[in-house]
């Protein structure tokens, strides 16, 4: 392989941001060691003030890893930017600590970008632990996606809204990708800049893809590059995570849409939450409150509605 620039003599810079995921991180790095033997690479781990012994595990088990230790949780985008500033590879592989690489996943992503110099970023196919497929593709959020059930859009308009519901035999162009495993071209990063650090967590990669597509870079999905993703274990699914998601979504619309569009978004999202709360409330009545998952869902919707009423502080 030839370098794209004089400062990029290495194939890949693997960047992992971690926060209290010691065992997941260990398994992830073991999968890196087992599957990237044919590529030159470096590993940069940014630890966001973990308290579970992750840095000590890295120093003992993976001494060659370039470890950046933060004294506070700086969030996903800011932590990745710390590594992007010092990377030496022609490509950056952004990897969640709750992933496991399969044998040919990274080589397939690299081959795809090598053959398509107009593609800035590529994702593979994320898998659950049982081998079933997760959504690896993300469409840019719009008023339509807010008002309509997304799985319905994916079913009715599979070309416009590609997803795990359709099996692809060959790579396809997409709008954006789920950020659990992304291979990104260094020259594209140089062209559009790094992550917008105003996003603490969620939508960083969506914003990045949006900026790349604005300057005519393409985003690709390689369906035969498989990555196991133990979804949610690196960030949790609690109420603070849900609030962070909504806050980042509002940030995306505020940044990229005009004021009337943003006002419509701020009206539609609470209405959808209210509808979801009402439907879940009815479901709890029908089941006499015996289903714990539905009770928990009702509580989350209620807290999110209250957060909106209080002004999304």
Secondary structure, 3 states (H helix, E strand, C coil): CCCCCCCCCEEEEEEEEECCCHHHHHHHHHHHHHHCCCCCEEEEEEEECCCCCHHHHHHHHCCCCEEEEECCCCCHHHHHHHHHCCCCEEEEEEEECCEEECCCHHHHHHHHHHHCCCEEEEEEEEECCCCCECCCEECCCCHHHHHCCHHHHHHHCCCCCCCCCCCCCCCEEECEECCCEEEEEHHHHHHHCCCCCCCCCCCHHHHHHHHHHHCCCEEEEEEEEEEEECCCCCCCCCHHHHHHHHHHHHHHHHHHCCHHHHHHHHHHHHHHHHHHHHHHHHHHHHCCCCCHHHHHHHHHHHHHHHHHHCCCC
